[in-house]
């Protein structure tokens, strides 16, 4: 069809921008972007998920009594103070 005198090859090489030879940086940037999104989502859900119950004064008091850190009398006394503070 066209004469093969080398002008077409020279023209193509003159307009080559360097990115046509491979996938470029996108084959790394795209997966790294989604990996970052997944890691951030996992951290966010782990910190603010519904399964994380905030400690209340009552739950802390119950745990200390169950471990034996405080006596039954001290437990009742502190529990009454907590109940009065809620009113």
Backbone torsions as a table, in degrees:
resi	resn	phi	psi	omega
1	UNK	NA	-69.3	179.7
2	UNK	-98.4	149.6	178.0
3	UNK	-69.8	138.7	-178.2
4	UNK	-94.7	74.6	-179.1
5	UNK	-103.8	6.3	175.3
6	UNK	93.5	-9.9	-179.4
7	UNK	-68.3	-36.9	-178.7
8	UNK	-67.7	-42.3	179.4
9	UNK	-64.3	-42.6	178.7
10	UNK	-64.1	-39.5	179.6
11	UNK	-65.9	-41.3	179.2
12	UNK	-66.8	-39.6	179.9
13	UNK	-69.8	-30.2	-179.4
14	UNK	-70.6	-27.4	-177.8
15	UNK	-102.7	13.1	-179.8
16	UNK	-77.6	125.9	-176.8
17	UNK	-96.7	-1.7	177.0
18	UNK	95.0	-11.0	-178.3
19	UNK	-99.8	-4.9	-176.3
20	UNK	-80.8	-7.1	-174.3
21	UNK	-88.6	-5.1	-177.3
22	UNK	-171.6	-172.1	-175.4
23	UNK	-73.8	-12.9	-179.8
24	UNK	74.9	-163.9	-176.3
25	UNK	-77.5	-11.2	-174.2
26	UNK	-65.0	-28.6	-179.4
27	UNK	-68.0	-16.4	173.6
28	UNK	-100.1	-40.4	-175.3
29	UNK	-66.0	-44.0	-176.6
30	UNK	-62.6	-51.0	177.7
31	UNK	-65.6	-35.7	178.3
32	UNK	-65.7	-36.4	176.6
33	UNK	-60.9	-49.6	-178.1
34	UNK	-69.1	-33.6	175.6
35	UNK	-63.1	-41.7	177.3
36	UNK	-63.1	-43.3	178.4
37	UNK	-60.8	-44.4	-179.6
38	UNK	-65.5	-41.2	179.8
39	UNK	-66.0	-44.2	178.8
40	UNK	-63.6	-39.4	177.5
41	UNK	-64.4	-41.2	179.3
42	UNK	-64.5	-41.7	178.4
43	UNK	-64.7	-42.8	-179.2
44	UNK	-63.8	-46.1	179.7
45	UNK	-66.0	-35.0	-179.4
46	UNK	-66.9	-37.6	-178.4
47	UNK	-80.8	-30.6	-172.8
48	UNK	-123.1	21.3	-178.6
49	UNK	-70.2	158.5	-178.9
50	UNK	-68.3	-17.2	-178.2
51	UNK	-79.0	-10.7	178.9
52	UNK	-87.6	108.7	-178.7
53	UNK	-93.6	132.9	177.2
54	UNK	-73.5	143.8	178.8
55	UNK	-76.4	131.2	174.8
56	UNK	-103.9	167.0	178.1
57	UNK	-60.2	-37.8	-179.7
58	UNK	-65.7	-43.5	-178.5
59	UNK	-67.5	-37.1	177.3
60	UNK	-65.9	-42.1	178.7
61	UNK	-63.1	-42.8	177.8
62	UNK	-61.0	-42.3	179.9
63	UNK	-64.8	-42.0	179.9
64	UNK	-64.5	-38.6	178.6
65	UNK	-67.7	-41.5	-179.9
66	UNK	-64.5	-34.6	178.6
67	UNK	-77.4	-15.2	-178.7
68	UNK	89.9	14.4	179.5
69	UNK	-71.0	-30.2	-179.5
70	UNK	-128.1	156.3	-179.5
71	UNK	-83.5	171.7	-179.7
72	UNK	-65.4	-38.6	178.8
73	UNK	-64.7	-44.0	179.3
74	UNK	-65.4	-37.9	177.7
75	UNK	-60.5	-49.5	-179.4
76	UNK	-62.3	-40.7	-179.6
77	UNK	-63.6	-47.5	-179.7
78	UNK	-68.6	-34.7	177.2
79	UNK	-64.1	-40.7	177.7
80	UNK	-65.0	-36.0	176.6
81	UNK	-64.5	-41.2	178.2
82	UNK	-64.4	-41.2	-179.9
83	UNK	-65.9	-37.0	177.5
84	UNK	-68.8	-35.4	-179.8
85	UNK	-70.1	-25.2	-179.5
86	UNK	-76.8	-20.9	-178.4
87	UNK	-75.2	NA	NA
